[in-house]
Amino acid sequence: MECQNHETCFAPAGRASGQVLLHESALVVGSELIRTLLDAMPDFLLVLNEQRQIVTVNQRLLAAFGVENPEQLLGLRPGEALGCVHVANGIDGCGTARNCSVCGAVLAILACQETGLPQQRECHLALGSNGFQALDLDVLATPITLQGQRFTVLALRDISDEKRRYVMERVFFHDILNNAGGIRGLAALLAEGSRPLEVEQEFKLLLVGLADNLIEEISHQRSLMEAERGTYRPRWSDVNLGELLQDIRQLYLNHDRAGGREIRIDQVPDCTMVTDRTLLRRIVGNMVLNALEACKKGDVVELWHHCQAGRARISVTNPGEMPLEVQLQLFKRSFSTKQKEGRGLGTYSMKLFGERYLGGVVDFISNNGMTTFFIELPLEPELQVTA
């Protein structure tokens, strides 16, 4: 939902005139101390006026973003200079869109201006025309006054690598160890012997399933790394959607997060499409897993699809609505709805793979007491959708 015409959804609109901007820039740049400090710091630094516009930046930021002339950034706001995808959604650019209400950078700037004290936040930016580039920033906004005029120094530190390592340590290794532990336990039981043949056969099947899960988890992480580098290549094949959905339902029926919840497939029309089966299975599987985690025992998760006019749509619906602040941050790389053990990759990877590599649309609807995630795809993909 976007703002109405002439309405800001969050931070105040309005900008300084060109003449005022030039005066402010000259004031800041003319301070030898400020200029020296800006270029002495290892982080990206921007000096903003009271309208949150850039009056100057340090050389490190210019070099990192390939800007030769700093005057190109004069008067822009931080999100506009960095290429945030939500800039176009606000009536007056950066800070005025609905998504800006959960942006750590905007929140830090506004709090700094209001309190006159330094403010620190984390900011998760989606960049580029499609938002597939992710940048995680530690943001520090500090007030300064020059000749009676107030400015904000905004320090941005790239913590994207830290976030990636955190995900690897907290999520990937956790899942690997869980699967490896299950394999070790079953192998130990089999090694003990003296069990009925049917029990041993059951253990062997469970062992194969755990090994498959282990391989799939490792393969997915490798695919995700390739996807972010732009080197992933889809493996196209004919896929029967009815069979795929039944396979996904069977996979999650006995999942530890499915206890007391029903997974129902309401529509199974005959529909075959050309896609990357592994990717699509992972995307829809993530949707089902999110739905199971979001609903309570006794609830029903509905899984369905339909094909029409050369396109297929797969949807997963569960009872309950997501809070607005969650809706505004979905599909960000490091955002998770779970406070303690969140992955921060599920919805991000769904959109990355579904849109960039399968050529579809991944989105959600959350209202009237229900939430639906869906992916819509062409039945015959354009083969150039690989980068």
C-alpha positions as CSV (number, residue, x, y, z in Angstrom):
1,M,0.0,0.0,0.0
2,E,1.5,3.3,-1.0
3,C,0.9,6.8,0.4
4,Q,-1.8,9.1,-1.0
5,N,-0.8,11.9,-3.3
6,H,1.0,14.8,-1.5
7,E,1.3,12.8,1.7
8,T,4.6,11.6,3.3
9,C,4.3,8.2,4.9
10,F,7.0,8.8,7.5
11,A,9.7,11.5,7.6
12,P,9.0,15.1,6.7
13,A,9.1,16.2,3.1
14,G,10.6,19.4,1.8
15,R,14.2,20.3,0.7
16,A,16.6,23.2,0.9
17,S,16.9,25.4,-2.1
18,G,20.0,25.1,-4.3
19,Q,21.4,28.4,-3.0
20,V,21.0,27.2,0.6
21,L,22.6,23.9,-0.2
22,L,25.6,25.6,-1.7
23,H,26.0,27.8,1.4
24,E,25.7,24.8,3.7
25,S,28.2,22.8,1.7
26,A,30.7,25.7,1.7
27,L,30.3,26.0,5.5
28,V,31.1,22.4,6.1
29,V,33.8,22.0,3.5
30,G,35.4,25.2,4.7
31,S,36.0,23.7,8.1
32,E,39.5,22.2,8.0
33,L,38.8,20.1,11.1
34,I,35.6,18.6,9.7
35,R,37.2,18.0,6.3
36,T,40.2,16.2,7.9
37,L,38.1,14.1,10.2
38,L,35.8,13.0,7.3
39,D,38.7,11.6,5.3
40,A,40.5,10.2,8.3
41,M,37.7,7.8,9.2
42,P,37.5,4.3,7.7
43,D,33.7,4.3,7.4
44,F,31.5,5.9,4.8
45,L,30.6,9.4,6.1
46,L,27.9,11.8,5.0
47,V,27.1,15.3,6.4
48,L,23.4,16.1,6.2
49,N,21.4,19.3,6.7
50,E,18.2,19.5,8.6
51,Q,16.2,18.3,5.6
52,R,18.4,15.1,5.6
53,Q,20.1,16.2,2.4
54,I,23.8,15.6,1.7
55,V,26.1,18.6,1.9
56,T,29.3,16.7,1.6
57,V,30.7,13.1,1.9
58,N,34.1,11.6,2.5
59,Q,36.5,10.2,-0.2
60,R,36.0,6.7,1.0
61,L,32.3,6.8,0.0
62,L,33.0,8.4,-3.3
63,A,35.6,5.7,-4.2
64,A,33.3,2.8,-3.0
65,F,30.4,3.9,-5.2
66,G,32.4,5.1,-8.2
67,V,31.5,8.8,-7.9
68,E,34.1,11.1,-9.4
69,N,32.4,14.4,-8.7
70,P,31.1,14.9,-5.2
71,E,28.7,17.6,-6.5
72,Q,26.7,14.8,-8.0
73,L,25.5,13.9,-4.5
74,L,24.8,17.4,-3.3
75,G,21.2,17.7,-2.2
76,L,20.4,14.0,-2.4
77,R,19.3,12.0,0.7
78,P,21.3,8.9,1.8
79,G,18.9,6.4,0.2
80,E,19.0,8.3,-3.0
81,A,22.8,8.4,-3.1
82,L,23.1,4.7,-2.3
83,G,20.3,3.5,-4.6
84,C,17.7,2.2,-2.2
85,V,14.8,0.6,-4.1
86,H,12.1,2.3,-2.0
87,V,13.2,5.9,-2.9
88,A,10.6,6.0,-5.8
89,N,7.7,5.0,-3.4
90,G,7.8,8.2,-1.4
91,I,6.3,11.6,-2.3
92,D,9.6,13.2,-1.6
93,G,12.2,10.4,-2.0
94,C,14.3,8.9,0.8
95,G,12.5,8.9,4.1
96,T,9.0,9.5,2.9
97,A,7.9,6.0,1.7
98,R,6.0,3.5,3.9
99,N,9.1,1.2,4.1
100,C,11.2,4.1,5.5
101,S,9.4,3.7,8.8
102,V,11.5,0.6,9.5
103,C,14.7,1.9,8.0
104,G,17.5,2.1,10.6
105,A,19.3,5.0,8.8
106,V,16.1,7.2,8.7
107,L,15.3,6.3,12.3
108,A,18.8,7.2,13.5
109,I,18.8,10.5,11.6
110,L,15.4,11.6,13.0
111,A,16.2,10.5,16.5
112,C,19.5,12.4,16.4
113,Q,17.8,15.5,15.1
114,E,15.1,15.3,17.8
115,T,17.3,14.5,20.8
116,G,20.6,16.2,19.8
117,L,22.4,13.0,20.9
118,P,24.2,10.3,18.9
119,Q,22.0,7.5,17.7
120,Q,23.0,4.0,16.5
121,R,20.9,1.6,14.4
122,E,21.2,-1.2,11.9
123,C,20.1,-0.6,8.3
124,H,19.3,-3.3,5.8
125,L,19.3,-1.8,2.3
126,A,17.9,-3.4,-0.9
127,L,19.7,-1.9,-3.8
128,G,19.4,-1.9,-7.6
129,S,16.4,-1.8,-9.9
130,N,15.1,-5.1,-8.5
131,G,16.4,-5.0,-4.9
132,F,18.5,-8.2,-5.3
133,Q,21.6,-6.4,-4.1
134,A,21.7,-6.4,-0.3
135,L,23.8,-4.1,1.9
136,D,23.8,-4.4,5.7
137,L,25.0,-1.3,7.5
138,D,25.8,-0.2,11.0
139,V,24.6,3.4,11.2
140,L,25.7,6.1,13.7
141,A,24.2,9.6,13.5
142,T,26.0,12.3,15.4
143,P,24.9,16.0,15.7
144,I,27.3,18.8,15.0
145,T,26.8,22.6,15.0
146,L,28.8,25.0,12.7
147,Q,28.3,28.7,13.1
148,G,25.0,28.2,14.8
149,Q,23.7,25.8,12.0
150,R,22.9,22.2,12.8
151,F,24.1,19.2,10.8
152,T,24.1,15.5,11.2
153,V,27.2,13.4,10.5
154,L,26.0,9.9,9.3
155,A,28.6,7.2,9.6
156,L,27.9,4.0,7.7
157,R,29.9,0.8,8.3
158,D,29.4,-2.2,6.0
159,I,28.6,-5.2,8.1
160,S,27.3,-7.4,5.3
161,D,30.2,-9.9,5.7
162,E,29.5,-10.1,9.5
163,K,25.9,-10.8,8.8
164,R,26.8,-13.6,6.3
165,R,29.1,-15.2,8.8
166,Y,26.4,-15.0,11.5
167,V,24.0,-16.8,9.2
168,M,26.6,-19.5,8.5
169,E,27.4,-20.0,12.1
170,R,23.9,-19.7,13.6
171,V,21.8,-21.3,10.9
172,F,23.8,-23.4,8.4
173,F,26.1,-25.1,10.8
174,H,23.2,-25.6,13.2
175,D,21.2,-27.4,10.5
176,I,24.3,-29.4,9.4
177,L,25.0,-30.5,12.9
178,N,21.3,-31.5,13.5
179,N,21.3,-33.7,10.4
180,A,24.7,-35.1,11.1
181,G,23.7,-35.9,14.7
182,G,20.6,-37.7,13.5
183,I,22.7,-39.8,11.0
184,R,25.2,-40.6,13.8
185,G,22.4,-41.7,16.1
186,L,20.7,-43.9,13.6
187,A,24.0,-45.4,12.5
188,A,24.8,-46.2,16.2
189,L,21.5,-47.9,16.6
190,L,22.1,-50.0,13.4
191,A,25.6,-50.9,14.7
192,E,24.2,-52.4,17.8
193,G,22.3,-55.0,15.8
194,S,19.8,-57.5,17.2
195,R,16.7,-55.7,16.0
196,P,13.8,-57.0,13.8
197,L,14.4,-56.7,10.1
198,E,11.4,-54.3,9.6
199,V,12.8,-52.0,12.3
200,E,16.3,-52.0,10.7
201,Q,14.7,-51.3,7.3
202,E,12.8,-48.3,8.9
203,F,16.1,-47.0,10.4
204,K,17.8,-47.3,7.0
205,L,15.1,-45.3,5.3
206,L,15.4,-42.6,7.9
207,L,19.1,-42.6,7.5
208,V,18.8,-42.1,3.8
209,G,16.3,-39.3,4.4
210,L,18.6,-37.5,6.8
211,A,21.5,-37.9,4.4
212,D,19.4,-36.4,1.6
213,N,18.5,-33.5,3.8
214,L,22.2,-32.9,4.6
215,I,23.1,-32.9,0.9
216,E,20.2,-30.6,0.1
217,E,21.2,-28.1,2.8
218,I,24.8,-27.9,1.6
219,S,23.6,-27.6,-2.0
220,H,21.2,-24.8,-1.2
221,Q,23.9,-22.8,0.6
222,R,26.2,-23.3,-2.4
223,S,23.4,-22.2,-4.8
224,L,22.6,-19.2,-2.7
225,M,26.3,-18.0,-2.8
226,E,26.3,-18.6,-6.6
227,A,23.0,-16.7,-6.9
228,E,24.3,-13.6,-5.1
229,R,27.4,-13.6,-7.3
230,G,25.2,-13.9,-10.4
231,T,26.8,-17.2,-11.5
232,Y,23.9,-19.6,-10.7
233,R,22.5,-21.4,-13.8
234,P,19.0,-22.9,-13.5
235,R,18.6,-26.5,-14.5
236,W,15.4,-26.5,-16.7
237,S,13.2,-29.6,-16.9
238,D,9.5,-30.5,-17.2
239,V,7.8,-30.4,-13.8
240,N,4.3,-31.6,-13.0
241,L,3.0,-29.1,-10.3
242,G,0.5,-31.5,-8.8
243,E,3.2,-34.1,-8.2
244,L,5.6,-31.4,-6.9
245,L,3.1,-30.1,-4.3
246,Q,2.3,-33.6,-3.1
247,D,6.0,-34.2,-2.7
248,I,6.4,-31.0,-0.7
249,R,3.4,-31.8,1.5
250,Q,4.8,-35.3,2.2
251,L,8.1,-33.8,3.1
252,Y,6.7,-31.5,5.7
253,L,3.9,-33.7,7.1
254,N,6.2,-35.2,9.7
255,H,8.4,-32.1,10.2
256,D,9.0,-31.1,13.8
257,R,7.3,-27.7,13.1
258,A,4.2,-29.4,11.7
259,G,3.0,-30.9,15.0
260,G,-0.8,-30.6,15.3
261,R,-1.1,-28.6,12.1
262,E,-2.6,-29.9,8.8
263,I,-1.2,-29.3,5.4
264,R,-4.0,-29.5,2.8
265,I,-3.8,-29.4,-1.0
266,D,-7.1,-28.0,-2.2
267,Q,-6.6,-27.9,-6.0
268,V,-4.6,-30.4,-8.1
269,P,-5.4,-29.5,-11.7
270,D,-3.1,-31.1,-14.3
271,C,-0.4,-28.6,-15.1
272,T,3.2,-29.1,-16.4
273,M,5.7,-26.4,-16.8
274,V,9.4,-26.0,-17.6
275,T,11.3,-24.8,-14.5
276,D,14.2,-25.6,-12.2
277,R,12.5,-28.3,-10.0
278,T,15.0,-28.0,-7.1
279,L,14.7,-24.3,-6.9
280,L,10.9,-24.3,-7.1
281,R,10.7,-27.0,-4.5
282,R,12.9,-25.1,-2.2
283,I,10.9,-21.8,-2.7
284,V,7.5,-23.4,-2.1
285,G,9.0,-25.5,0.8
286,N,10.1,-22.3,2.5
287,M,6.6,-20.9,2.1
288,V,5.1,-24.0,3.7
289,L,7.7,-23.9,6.5
290,N,7.0,-20.2,7.2
291,A,3.2,-20.9,7.3
292,L,3.6,-23.8,9.7
293,E,5.7,-21.6,12.0
294,A,3.2,-18.8,11.8
295,C,0.1,-20.7,12.8
296,K,-1.0,-22.6,15.9
297,K,-1.8,-26.2,16.5
298,G,-5.1,-27.2,14.9
299,D,-4.7,-24.7,12.1
300,V,-4.7,-25.7,8.4
301,V,-2.1,-24.6,5.9
302,E,-3.5,-24.7,2.4
303,L,-1.3,-25.4,-0.6
304,W,-2.7,-24.9,-4.1
305,H,-2.0,-23.9,-7.7
306,H,-3.6,-23.0,-10.9
307,C,-2.5,-22.4,-14.5
308,Q,-3.9,-19.9,-16.9
309,A,-2.8,-17.8,-19.9
310,G,0.6,-19.3,-20.0
311,R,1.4,-18.8,-16.4
312,A,1.3,-20.9,-13.2
313,R,0.6,-19.6,-9.7
314,I,1.4,-21.6,-6.5
315,S,0.1,-20.2,-3.2
316,V,0.5,-21.2,0.4
317,T,-2.1,-19.8,2.9
318,N,-2.2,-19.9,6.7
319,P,-4.5,-18.2,9.3
320,G,-3.2,-15.0,10.9
321,E,-1.9,-11.7,9.7
322,M,1.6,-10.3,9.8
323,P,2.2,-7.0,11.7
324,L,2.8,-4.1,9.4
325,E,6.4,-3.6,10.5
326,V,7.1,-7.3,9.5
327,Q,5.4,-6.9,6.1
328,L,7.6,-3.8,5.4
329,Q,10.8,-5.7,5.9
330,L,10.1,-9.1,4.3
331,F,12.5,-10.1,1.5
332,K,15.4,-8.2,3.1
333,R,18.5,-10.4,3.4
334,S,19.1,-10.2,7.1
335,F,15.6,-9.7,8.4
336,S,13.9,-12.4,10.3
337,T,10.5,-12.5,12.0
338,K,12.0,-14.7,14.7
339,Q,13.8,-13.0,17.5
340,K,16.2,-15.7,18.6
341,E,16.7,-18.3,16.0
342,G,15.7,-16.6,12.8
343,R,17.3,-17.5,9.6
344,G,17.1,-14.1,7.9
345,L,17.4,-15.9,4.5
346,G,14.1,-17.7,3.9
347,T,12.0,-14.9,2.2
348,Y,15.1,-13.2,0.8
349,S,16.2,-16.4,-1.0
350,M,12.6,-17.1,-2.2
351,K,12.5,-13.7,-4.0
352,L,16.1,-13.9,-5.2
353,F,15.7,-17.4,-6.8
354,G,12.1,-17.0,-7.9
355,E,12.4,-13.6,-9.6
356,R,16.0,-13.3,-10.7
357,Y,16.5,-16.9,-11.8
358,L,13.1,-18.4,-12.6
359,G,11.7,-15.2,-14.1
360,G,8.6,-15.1,-11.8
361,V,7.1,-12.9,-9.2
362,V,7.3,-13.7,-5.5
363,D,5.0,-11.8,-3.1
364,F,2.5,-12.0,-0.3
365,I,-1.0,-10.8,0.8
366,S,-1.7,-10.4,4.5
367,N,-5.1,-9.2,5.5
368,N,-8.6,-10.2,6.8
369,G,-7.0,-12.7,9.2
370,M,-5.1,-14.7,6.6
371,T,-1.6,-14.6,5.0
372,T,-0.8,-16.0,1.6
373,F,2.6,-16.2,0.0
374,F,2.7,-17.0,-3.7
375,I,5.0,-17.4,-6.7
376,E,3.8,-16.8,-10.2
377,L,5.8,-18.2,-13.1
378,P,5.7,-18.5,-16.9
379,L,5.0,-22.0,-18.1
380,E,7.8,-21.6,-20.6
381,P,10.7,-19.5,-19.1
382,E,12.8,-17.1,-21.1
383,L,16.2,-18.8,-21.1
384,Q,18.0,-15.5,-20.7
385,V,16.6,-15.3,-17.1
386,T,19.9,-16.5,-15.6
387,A,21.7,-13.4,-14.3
